[in-house]
Structure formats: C-alpha cells, structure tokens
Amino acid sequence: MSGGTDDYRNLTGMQKAAIFMLAIGHEHSSRLFNRMDEQEIRDLSSAMATLGEINASVVERLFVEFADQLSSAGGLIGTVSSTERLLLSALDPDQVALIMEDMRGPAGRTMWDKLGHVNEAVLANYLKNEYPQTVAVVLSKLKPDHASRVLAVLPENFSTEVMMRMLRMEAVQKDVLANVEETLRTEFMTNLARSTRSDSHELMANIFNNLDQAATDRFMTSLEEKSSESAERIKALMFTFDDLERLDPTAVQVLLRQVEGDVLGLALKGASQEIRELFFTNMSERAGKMMQEDMEAMGGVRLKDVDEAKASIVATAKALGDAGEIVISGGDEDSEIIY
C-alpha cells in the first residue's frame, strides 16, 4: 500500500485490524490470535500479508481513532446480545445467524464438524452438482462413517469418479481447502439454515417424528390434555411412516435407491399391507421376491428396531423432500406439501 495519511480513509475494517495486530507486537497479538477461530485467523493473516509498507501517520491515526472510540463508550461490556446487534447492523441476517450459532453452542466448531451433522441425502444432493475433485476434498475431511453414507447415495458413476480422485489425492493446498470451506459456508450452510427454519410447532412435530410409537402416543395424550389446539397443529405437521402412502411411484423409486435393504425389510415387517404393496410394486419382481425372503428369514423382530427403521426411512424421505428430489402430497387433491 502507498504511504500518506490520505490512505487511511480507504482502509477496510480488516486492513485496520491487520495494522493494529502488527503494531502491538508479537506478545500481545498472540493473545488475541488465541481467542480467534480458524477462519478469522486466516482472513486477518491474509490482510496482514498484503499490506505492504505502512506510513507511520496511518498507524498513529488508527490508534487515535481506537482510543477515541474506547473512551467515548465509557467502558465496554461485551455480551452475546450486544455482539448480535452489532453484527446485524453490518452483515446479512443469515450470515449472522450462522456466526451466532457457533457462539451459542454449535454442533461442531469447524465447517467439517458442521457437515458431519448434515443428513447424508441432503449433503449428497448438493455435492452431486460439484466437481468430483471438490467432492473428494469434502469427503476426505468428514469422518469415515459419515463420508461412507454420503458416498453411498451419490449417483453411481459420479461416486466412482470421486473415489478415484480420493485414491489419487495428495496433500490439499491450503488455498484450495480455504476456497472449498468458503463455498460451503456461503452457499450450502447458509441455504440450509434458511430452509430449515421452523416455528415451535414444526420443531415439536420433528421431535415427535423421531420418537417411537409408544412414546409418541404417551406424549400426545398428555399434550392433548394441556392444549388440544397445539396437539392438533403438531399432528397436522407430523410426517409418519404411514404417510409414505402419499408418495407417487417416481418418489417411491427415488426413496428406494436411498434406503438400505435391511432397513427397509425391518420397517416393512411392521408396516400395513398398503405400505408393503406400495414398495413391492415399485421394485423389480426379483428384488421384491428377495426382500420378502429376507423378511421371512428375520423371524421375530423387536418393536423398537422396527420403529427405528421406520424413523430412518421417514427422515430420508423428508430430506429428499427438502432437497426437492421428491414431492409428498397432502391428503386431498388440492393440497401438495413439499417437505
């Protein structure tokens, strides 16, 4: 950067922070770096590396401004609420929501930790439109068990190409990894946060969807006694295994490609005849026969295992709906609900 006090007016906030860190010396700056996350350190380091020569008057003006702001505030109190208000005045609300999620207790601190909690069908639906090399980088950063589930639901030819890229992959350059992280953060995670917002009744309906039948009946009965209106709203928002009967043949076939055979067999052991027919009629004759033989070979199964298998299939169906892969129709001809 060129010298001169006029340059100060053109400085970005990140450049001012970079100058400040350089000026206060190693001992003090290291303490500040220890309080930053990986992305903040990367952004600040990049700004520091590109500053060039800095005029002494620019540094002086920066510290004067800093001191003035500090003194005029009459002391500072940093809280989660004040931080959120400050961020909302400068950033997009969706971006602020993601940052505050990190601060309040995220499912994982890093982008890769967060991806580890994203449903494999949803993540695969996003990744299938990326370059195989990019997907290889992403899967290499996930935990093996989650990466395997994502790989399993990617299109077959595409997943093979991804595997080949992973086998040939060498150490990923930092700038490449940074670009992948930034893309995931700005495109995928932000859109995911926007699409998964729900009100309290929707949240409770999702919780009920993941309970076994006995617990669902018990809690629903209790809720009906306290607030029949809330109970009815939750029932209307719930999506159960029996609701799969509303899927059209194309949707059933998409779902079949995403569900493990042993999970489906276990779920169908406790399913109605209508649901069984729904799946069997959308399989090939050979696949249907094999499924029925596998179900007979299971013998007696625990109700708890059946409920878990049903819940897994429902979760996959909802994820496919959220991703726009399937459409789940309502109970009448005029209603059409996309989950």
SEDREN-434015 format. One record per residue (C-alpha): residue number from 1; residue in three letters; x, y, z. Coordinates in steps of 0.5 Angstrom, whole numbers. Example, Ala and Ser with C-alpha at 12.3 -4.5 7.8 and 13.67 -1.06 7.14 Angstrom:
num / residu / east / north / up
1 / Ala / 25 / -9 / 16
2 / Ser / 27 / -2 / 14
This chain:
num / residu / east / north / up
1 / Met / 0 / 0 / 0
2 / Ser / 3 / 7 / -1
3 / Gly / 4 / 12 / 4
4 / Gly / 1 / 18 / 6
5 / Thr / -5 / 20 / 11
6 / Asp / -10 / 20 / 6
7 / Asp / -9 / 13 / 5
8 / Tyr / -13 / 12 / 12
9 / Arg / -19 / 14 / 9
10 / Asn / -19 / 8 / 4
11 / Leu / -17 / 2 / 9
12 / Thr / -22 / -3 / 10
13 / Gly / -24 / -6 / 17
14 / Met / -20 / -12 / 16
15 / Gln / -14 / -8 / 14
16 / Lys / -15 / -3 / 20
17 / Ala / -15 / -10 / 25
18 / Ala / -9 / -12 / 21
19 / Ile / -5 / -6 / 22
20 / Phe / -7 / -6 / 29
21 / Met / -4 / -13 / 30
22 / Leu / 2 / -12 / 27
23 / Ala / 3 / -5 / 31
24 / Ile / 2 / -8 / 38
25 / Gly / 8 / -13 / 37
26 / His / 8 / -21 / 38
27 / Glu / 7 / -22 / 45
28 / His / 0 / -18 / 45
29 / Ser / -2 / -20 / 38
30 / Ser / -1 / -28 / 40
31 / Arg / -6 / -27 / 46
32 / Leu / -11 / -24 / 41
33 / Phe / -10 / -30 / 36
34 / Asn / -11 / -35 / 41
35 / Arg / -18 / -32 / 42
36 / Met / -20 / -32 / 35
37 / Asp / -23 / -38 / 31
38 / Glu / -19 / -41 / 25
39 / Gln / -23 / -37 / 19
40 / Glu / -21 / -30 / 23
41 / Ile / -14 / -32 / 23
42 / Arg / -14 / -34 / 16
43 / Asp / -17 / -27 / 14
44 / Leu / -13 / -23 / 18
45 / Ser / -7 / -26 / 16
46 / Ser / -8 / -25 / 9
47 / Ala / -10 / -18 / 10
48 / Met / -3 / -17 / 14
49 / Ala / 1 / -20 / 9
50 / Thr / -2 / -16 / 3
51 / Leu / -1 / -9 / 7
52 / Gly / 6 / -7 / 4
53 / Glu / 9 / -1 / 7
54 / Ile / 5 / 3 / 12
55 / Asn / 6 / 10 / 13
56 / Ala / 7 / 12 / 21
57 / Ser / 2 / 17 / 21
58 / Val / -3 / 12 / 18
59 / Val / -1 / 8 / 25
60 / Glu / -2 / 14 / 29
61 / Arg / -9 / 16 / 26
62 / Leu / -11 / 9 / 27
63 / Phe / -9 / 9 / 35
64 / Val / -12 / 15 / 36
65 / Glu / -19 / 13 / 33
66 / Phe / -18 / 7 / 37
67 / Ala / -17 / 11 / 43
68 / Asp / -23 / 16 / 42
69 / Gln / -28 / 10 / 41
70 / Leu / -26 / 7 / 47
71 / Ser / -26 / 13 / 51
72 / Ser / -33 / 15 / 48
73 / Ala / -36 / 9 / 50
74 / Gly / -35 / 10 / 57
75 / Gly / -33 / 3 / 58
76 / Leu / -35 / -3 / 54
77 / Ile / -39 / -9 / 56
78 / Gly / -39 / -15 / 51
79 / Thr / -45 / -20 / 51
80 / Val / -48 / -24 / 46
81 / Ser / -54 / -20 / 45
82 / Ser / -49 / -14 / 44
83 / Thr / -45 / -18 / 39
84 / Glu / -51 / -20 / 35
85 / Arg / -54 / -13 / 35
86 / Leu / -47 / -10 / 32
87 / Leu / -47 / -16 / 27
88 / Leu / -54 / -15 / 25
89 / Ser / -52 / -7 / 23
90 / Ala / -47 / -9 / 18
91 / Leu / -48 / -17 / 16
92 / Asp / -53 / -21 / 12
93 / Pro / -58 / -24 / 18
94 / Asp / -57 / -31 / 15
95 / Gln / -49 / -30 / 16
96 / Val / -50 / -27 / 23
97 / Ala / -55 / -33 / 25
98 / Leu / -49 / -38 / 23
99 / Ile / -44 / -34 / 27
100 / Met / -48 / -33 / 33
101 / Glu / -50 / -41 / 32
102 / Asp / -42 / -42 / 33
103 / Met / -42 / -38 / 39
104 / Arg / -48 / -40 / 43
105 / Gly / -46 / -48 / 42
106 / Pro / -46 / -50 / 35
107 / Ala / -46 / -58 / 33
108 / Gly / -39 / -57 / 31
109 / Arg / -34 / -51 / 32
110 / Thr / -31 / -52 / 25
111 / Met / -34 / -53 / 18
112 / Trp / -33 / -60 / 17
113 / Asp / -36 / -61 / 24
114 / Lys / -42 / -58 / 22
115 / Leu / -42 / -62 / 16
116 / Gly / -42 / -68 / 20
117 / His / -49 / -67 / 23
118 / Val / -52 / -66 / 16
119 / Asn / -56 / -71 / 13
120 / Glu / -53 / -75 / 8
121 / Ala / -58 / -75 / 3
122 / Val / -58 / -67 / 4
123 / Leu / -51 / -66 / 3
124 / Ala / -50 / -71 / -3
125 / Asn / -56 / -68 / -7
126 / Tyr / -51 / -61 / -6
127 / Leu / -45 / -65 / -8
128 / Lys / -47 / -68 / -14
129 / Asn / -47 / -62 / -17
130 / Glu / -40 / -60 / -16
131 / Tyr / -33 / -62 / -19
132 / Pro / -31 / -69 / -17
133 / Gln / -25 / -67 / -14
134 / Thr / -28 / -62 / -10
135 / Val / -33 / -67 / -7
136 / Ala / -26 / -72 / -6
137 / Val / -24 / -66 / -2
138 / Val / -30 / -65 / 2
139 / Leu / -31 / -73 / 4
140 / Ser / -23 / -73 / 6
141 / Lys / -25 / -68 / 11
142 / Leu / -31 / -72 / 14
143 / Lys / -31 / -77 / 19
144 / Pro / -30 / -84 / 15
145 / Asp / -37 / -87 / 17
146 / His / -41 / -80 / 15
147 / Ala / -37 / -80 / 9
148 / Ser / -39 / -87 / 7
149 / Arg / -46 / -85 / 8
150 / Val / -46 / -79 / 3
151 / Leu / -42 / -83 / -2
152 / Ala / -47 / -89 / -2
153 / Val / -52 / -84 / -4
154 / Leu / -49 / -80 / -9
155 / Pro / -50 / -83 / -17
156 / Glu / -46 / -89 / -18
157 / Asn / -42 / -86 / -24
158 / Phe / -40 / -80 / -20
159 / Ser / -39 / -83 / -14
160 / Thr / -34 / -88 / -17
161 / Glu / -30 / -82 / -20
162 / Val / -30 / -79 / -13
163 / Met / -27 / -85 / -10
164 / Met / -21 / -85 / -16
165 / Arg / -20 / -78 / -14
166 / Met / -19 / -79 / -7
167 / Leu / -15 / -85 / -8
168 / Arg / -10 / -80 / -12
169 / Met / -11 / -75 / -8
170 / Glu / -4 / -72 / -5
171 / Ala / -4 / -66 / 1
172 / Val / -9 / -61 / -1
173 / Gln / -6 / -54 / -1
174 / Lys / -9 / -49 / 4
175 / Asp / -12 / -44 / -1
176 / Val / -16 / -50 / -4
177 / Leu / -18 / -52 / 2
178 / Ala / -20 / -45 / 4
179 / Asn / -24 / -44 / -2
180 / Val / -28 / -50 / -1
181 / Glu / -29 / -48 / 6
182 / Glu / -32 / -41 / 4
183 / Thr / -36 / -44 / -1
184 / Leu / -39 / -49 / 3
185 / Arg / -40 / -43 / 8
186 / Thr / -43 / -38 / 4
187 / Glu / -47 / -43 / -1
188 / Phe / -49 / -49 / 3
189 / Met / -49 / -48 / 10
190 / Thr / -53 / -41 / 9
191 / Asn / -58 / -44 / 5
192 / Leu / -59 / -50 / 9
193 / Ala / -60 / -45 / 15
194 / Arg / -65 / -41 / 11
195 / Ser / -69 / -48 / 9
196 / Thr / -69 / -51 / 16
197 / Arg / -72 / -45 / 20
198 / Ser / -79 / -47 / 23
199 / Asp / -83 / -45 / 28
200 / Ser / -84 / -48 / 35
201 / His / -90 / -53 / 33
202 / Glu / -86 / -55 / 27
203 / Leu / -80 / -56 / 31
204 / Met / -84 / -61 / 36
205 / Ala / -87 / -64 / 30
206 / Asn / -80 / -66 / 28
207 / Ile / -78 / -69 / 35
208 / Phe / -85 / -73 / 35
209 / Asn / -83 / -76 / 29
210 / Asn / -76 / -79 / 32
211 / Leu / -80 / -82 / 38
212 / Asp / -82 / -89 / 38
213 / Gln / -90 / -90 / 37
214 / Ala / -91 / -92 / 45
215 / Ala / -87 / -85 / 47
216 / Thr / -91 / -81 / 41
217 / Asp / -98 / -84 / 44
218 / Arg / -96 / -82 / 51
219 / Phe / -93 / -75 / 50
220 / Met / -99 / -73 / 45
221 / Thr / -104 / -76 / 50
222 / Ser / -101 / -71 / 55
223 / Leu / -101 / -65 / 51
224 / Glu / -108 / -66 / 49
225 / Glu / -110 / -65 / 56
226 / Lys / -106 / -59 / 56
227 / Ser / -107 / -56 / 50
228 / Ser / -111 / -59 / 45
229 / Glu / -110 / -54 / 39
230 / Ser / -103 / -55 / 40
231 / Ala / -103 / -62 / 39
232 / Glu / -108 / -62 / 33
233 / Arg / -103 / -57 / 30
234 / Ile / -97 / -62 / 31
235 / Lys / -101 / -68 / 29
236 / Ala / -102 / -64 / 22
237 / Leu / -95 / -62 / 21
238 / Met / -92 / -69 / 23
239 / Phe / -90 / -74 / 18
240 / Thr / -90 / -81 / 19
241 / Phe / -88 / -88 / 16
242 / Asp / -96 / -89 / 14
243 / Asp / -96 / -82 / 11
244 / Leu / -91 / -85 / 5
245 / Glu / -97 / -88 / 2
246 / Arg / -98 / -81 / -1
247 / Leu / -92 / -82 / -5
248 / Asp / -92 / -83 / -12
249 / Pro / -89 / -88 / -16
250 / Thr / -83 / -84 / -18
251 / Ala / -82 / -81 / -11
252 / Val / -82 / -89 / -8
253 / Gln / -77 / -91 / -13
254 / Val / -72 / -85 / -11
255 / Leu / -73 / -87 / -4
256 / Leu / -72 / -94 / -5
257 / Arg / -65 / -92 / -8
258 / Gln / -63 / -88 / -2
259 / Val / -65 / -94 / 3
260 / Glu / -61 / -100 / 6
261 / Gly / -65 / -106 / 4
262 / Asp / -64 / -109 / 11
263 / Val / -67 / -102 / 14
264 / Leu / -73 / -103 / 9
265 / Gly / -74 / -110 / 11
266 / Leu / -74 / -109 / 18
267 / Ala / -79 / -103 / 17
268 / Leu / -84 / -107 / 13
269 / Lys / -84 / -112 / 18
270 / Gly / -89 / -107 / 22
271 / Ala / -92 / -104 / 16
272 / Ser / -99 / -104 / 14
273 / Gln / -101 / -108 / 8
274 / Glu / -102 / -102 / 4
275 / Ile / -95 / -99 / 5
276 / Arg / -92 / -106 / 3
277 / Glu / -95 / -106 / -3
278 / Leu / -93 / -99 / -5
279 / Phe / -86 / -101 / -4
280 / Phe / -86 / -108 / -7
281 / Thr / -90 / -106 / -13
282 / Asn / -84 / -101 / -15
283 / Met / -79 / -106 / -14
284 / Ser / -77 / -111 / -20
285 / Glu / -80 / -118 / -19
286 / Arg / -73 / -121 / -17
287 / Ala / -72 / -115 / -12
288 / Gly / -79 / -116 / -9
289 / Lys / -78 / -123 / -8
290 / Met / -71 / -123 / -5
291 / Met / -74 / -117 / 0
292 / Gln / -80 / -122 / 2
293 / Glu / -75 / -128 / 3
294 / Asp / -70 / -123 / 7
295 / Met / -76 / -121 / 12
296 / Glu / -78 / -128 / 13
297 / Ala / -71 / -130 / 15
298 / Met / -71 / -125 / 20
299 / Gly / -76 / -128 / 24
300 / Gly / -79 / -124 / 30
301 / Val / -76 / -117 / 31
302 / Arg / -76 / -112 / 37
303 / Leu / -81 / -107 / 36
304 / Lys / -76 / -102 / 38
305 / Asp / -72 / -104 / 32
306 / Val / -78 / -103 / 27
307 / Asp / -79 / -96 / 30
308 / Glu / -72 / -94 / 29
309 / Ala / -72 / -97 / 22
310 / Lys / -79 / -93 / 20
311 / Ala / -76 / -87 / 23
312 / Ser / -70 / -87 / 19
313 / Ile / -74 / -88 / 13
314 / Val / -78 / -82 / 14
315 / Ala / -72 / -78 / 16
316 / Thr / -69 / -80 / 9
317 / Ala / -76 / -78 / 5
318 / Lys / -76 / -71 / 9
319 / Ala / -69 / -70 / 7
320 / Leu / -71 / -72 / 0
321 / Gly / -77 / -67 / 0
322 / Asp / -73 / -61 / 3
323 / Ala / -68 / -62 / -3
324 / Gly / -73 / -62 / -8
325 / Glu / -72 / -69 / -10
326 / Ile / -79 / -72 / -8
327 / Val / -86 / -69 / -7
328 / Ile / -90 / -71 / -2
329 / Ser / -97 / -70 / -3
330 / Gly / -103 / -68 / 2
331 / Gly / -109 / -72 / 4
332 / Asp / -113 / -68 / -1
333 / Glu / -112 / -67 / -9
334 / Asp / -111 / -59 / -8
335 / Ser / -106 / -60 / -2
336 / Glu / -99 / -61 / -4
337 / Ile / -93 / -61 / 1
338 / Ile / -86 / -60 / 0
339 / Tyr / -82 / -62 / 6
